Amino acid sequence: MAEGLKWIGQHCFDPPMRGGMRGGIALTAMRGIAVEELLQRLKSRPEDIADPVAYRDFTVSRDVSHLTPCMYGTSGDWAYVLEHGDSCTWYEWWFDDEAVVRPRSGEELVCIHPNVSVNPSMLVYAPGDGGVHLAEFGAPLGRGVGQDPTHRLAALNAGLVSAGAVHPGETEGGSVPQWRAQLDAEHGGLHGLVWQAVGDTLAIDIPRADVEQGRLPVALLAGPYA
């Protein structure tokens, strides 16, 4: 049985590591496009795509120090990018430039944006029907949405609920701080449950050893302030 993605969330508050990734990982993944296209949308340098180098073998020089290194790969029909700064470079662009990464009709996207240094941590999901849904960790996904033609939004929300990653309400779960404390004590924390639910529900598997040891290829992304 695959380990799943829970380990990424459980190490969310760890400091970054050299040569690989474990603490503060953020995810952007799209289903049905090539990983090269995802990198292009995220404004990766063409040379990184054409001549890939392992993350652990890359040295950041002064002339690229303003860019953000990421790892990338595929899982089934998903293309994914991992960043180590607990946030996604494109996130600041989200409402200003739809051409950056906003999915087109028929494209499915998921983003886990931990943002632990600033808060709140956010889950972004586009089921492919043209809608984009954002929810803070612990809140239901798609609250108030009247239509769900693909049924994918309901399925992911059900996965979050089943994993215990959605607050059950004041009468069942107590206050949010009490509920979060219980998750920390008994289930390894809310972040781990969110990552687990996303990975299990959407069938995204990312090899832990390759990530921690930096064996996946590296690309450099231009953030909004680069």
C-alpha positions in Angstrom: 0.0 0.0 0.0 1.3 3.4 -0.9 2.4 5.7 1.9 0.3 8.6 0.7 1.0 12.3 1.2 0.3 12.6 4.9 4.0 12.9 5.7 4.3 16.1 3.7 1.7 17.8 5.9 3.1 16.4 9.1 6.5 18.0 8.4 4.9 21.3 7.2 6.3 23.3 10.1 9.9 21.8 9.9 12.6 24.1 8.6 13.8 23.7 5.0 16.5 21.1 4.3 19.5 21.2 2.0 19.6 19.0 -1.0 16.0 17.9 -0.8 12.6 18.9 0.6 10.6 18.0 3.7 9.5 21.1 5.6 7.1 23.7 4.3 6.3 22.0 1.0 3.6 23.5 -1.3 1.9 21.7 -4.1 0.5 22.8 -7.5 -0.9 19.9 -9.7 -2.9 19.8 -12.9 -4.5 16.7 -14.4 -4.4 16.1 -18.1 -1.5 18.4 -19.2 2.2 17.6 -19.7 4.5 18.6 -16.8 6.4 20.7 -19.3 3.3 22.8 -20.0 2.6 23.2 -16.3 6.2 24.5 -15.8 5.7 26.9 -18.8 2.5 28.3 -17.2 4.4 28.8 -13.9 7.1 30.8 -15.8 9.9 28.3 -15.6 13.0 29.0 -17.6 13.0 27.1 -20.9 16.5 25.7 -20.3 15.4 24.0 -17.1 12.8 22.0 -19.1 15.1 21.2 -22.0 18.1 20.0 -19.9 16.8 18.7 -16.5 19.1 18.5 -13.5 18.4 16.8 -10.2 17.3 19.2 -7.5 20.2 18.1 -5.2 22.8 18.8 -7.9 21.7 22.4 -8.5 23.5 25.3 -7.0 21.7 28.7 -6.8 24.0 31.3 -8.2 23.7 35.0 -7.6 22.2 35.7 -11.1 19.2 33.4 -10.3 18.9 34.1 -6.6 15.6 36.0 -7.2 14.0 32.8 -8.7 12.3 30.0 -6.8 13.6 26.4 -7.2 11.0 23.7 -7.4 10.9 20.0 -8.0 8.5 18.5 -10.5 7.2 15.2 -11.7 4.1 13.2 -12.7 1.7 10.9 -10.9 -0.6 9.0 -13.3 -2.2 11.7 -15.4 -1.3 14.5 -12.9 1.6 16.9 -13.4 2.9 18.4 -10.2 5.3 21.0 -8.9 6.6 21.2 -5.3 8.0 24.3 -3.7 9.8 24.5 -0.4 8.9 28.0 0.9 5.5 27.0 2.3 3.7 28.9 -0.5 3.3 28.9 -4.3 5.0 31.5 -6.4 2.0 32.0 -8.6 -0.5 32.5 -5.7 0.1 36.3 -5.6 -1.0 36.5 -9.2 -4.1 34.5 -8.8 -6.7 37.2 -9.1 -4.6 39.6 -11.3 -3.5 37.4 -14.2 -5.7 34.5 -15.2 -3.1 33.5 -17.9 -0.6 32.4 -15.3 -2.0 29.2 -14.0 -5.8 29.5 -13.8 -7.1 26.3 -15.3 -9.0 26.3 -18.5 -12.3 24.5 -19.1 -11.8 20.8 -18.7 -8.6 21.1 -16.7 -8.5 20.0 -13.1 -6.2 21.7 -10.7 -5.4 21.3 -7.0 -3.1 23.5 -4.9 -2.0 23.0 -1.3 -0.8 26.4 -0.1 0.4 26.0 3.5 1.4 29.6 4.1 2.3 28.7 7.7 4.4 31.8 8.2 1.5 34.2 7.4 -1.7 32.1 7.5 -4.3 31.1 6.6 -3.4 27.8 5.0 -5.4 27.4 1.8 -6.7 24.5 -0.4 -7.5 25.5 -4.0 -9.4 23.2 -6.3 -10.8 23.5 -9.8 -12.8 20.4 -10.8 -12.7 21.2 -14.5 -16.1 22.8 -14.9 -14.7 26.4 -15.1 -15.1 27.1 -11.4 -12.3 27.6 -8.8 -12.9 26.9 -5.2 -10.8 28.1 -2.2 -11.1 27.0 1.4 -9.1 27.5 4.5 -7.7 24.3 6.1 -10.5 22.8 8.3 -13.4 24.4 6.3 -15.6 22.5 3.9 -14.7 22.8 0.2 -17.4 24.2 -2.1 -19.6 25.6 0.6 -22.7 27.2 -0.9 -22.0 25.9 -4.4 -25.3 25.1 -6.1 -24.1 23.0 -9.1 -21.4 20.4 -9.3 -21.6 18.9 -12.8 -18.5 16.8 -12.5 -19.2 15.6 -9.0 -15.5 16.0 -8.3 -15.9 18.8 -5.9 -18.3 16.8 -3.7 -15.9 13.8 -3.9 -12.9 15.8 -2.7 -14.9 17.4 0.1 -16.2 14.0 1.1 -12.6 12.8 1.2 -11.6 15.7 3.5 -14.5 15.0 5.8 -13.7 11.2 5.9 -10.1 12.0 6.7 -11.1 14.2 9.6 -9.8 17.4 7.9 -13.1 19.3 8.2 -14.3 20.8 11.5 -17.5 18.8 12.4 -19.3 21.8 14.1 -19.4 23.3 17.5 -21.8 20.6 19.0 -19.6 17.7 17.8 -16.1 19.0 17.6 -16.0 21.8 20.2 -14.4 25.1 19.3 -11.9 25.2 16.4 -8.9 25.6 18.7 -10.0 22.6 20.8 -10.5 20.6 17.6 -7.1 21.6 16.2 -5.5 20.6 19.5 -7.1 17.2 19.4 -6.0 16.6 15.9 -2.4 17.6 16.9 -2.5 15.2 19.8 -4.2 12.2 18.1 -3.8 12.4 14.3 -0.5 14.3 13.7 -2.2 17.6 12.9 -4.6 19.1 10.4 -2.0 19.7 7.7 -1.2 16.0 7.5 -4.9 15.1 7.2 -5.4 17.6 4.4 -2.5 16.3 2.4 -3.6 12.7 3.0 -7.2 13.4 1.8 -6.0 15.2 -1.3 -3.6 12.5 -2.2 -6.0 9.6 -1.6 -9.0 11.2 -3.2 -7.3 12.5 -6.3 -4.9 9.6 -6.7 -1.7 11.7 -6.4 1.3 9.8 -5.2 4.6 11.5 -4.7 7.7 9.4 -3.9 8.9 10.5 -0.4 12.5 9.3 -0.8 12.9 11.1 -4.1 11.7 14.3 -2.6 13.7 14.1 0.6 16.9 13.1 -1.3 16.4 15.7 -4.1 16.3 13.1 -6.9 13.5 14.8 -8.8 14.4 17.4 -11.5 14.7 21.1 -10.6 13.2 24.1 -12.3 13.4 27.8 -11.4 10.1 29.8 -11.2 9.7 33.5 -11.5 7.5 34.9 -8.7 5.4 38.0 -9.0 8.2 40.2 -7.6 11.1 38.6 -9.5 
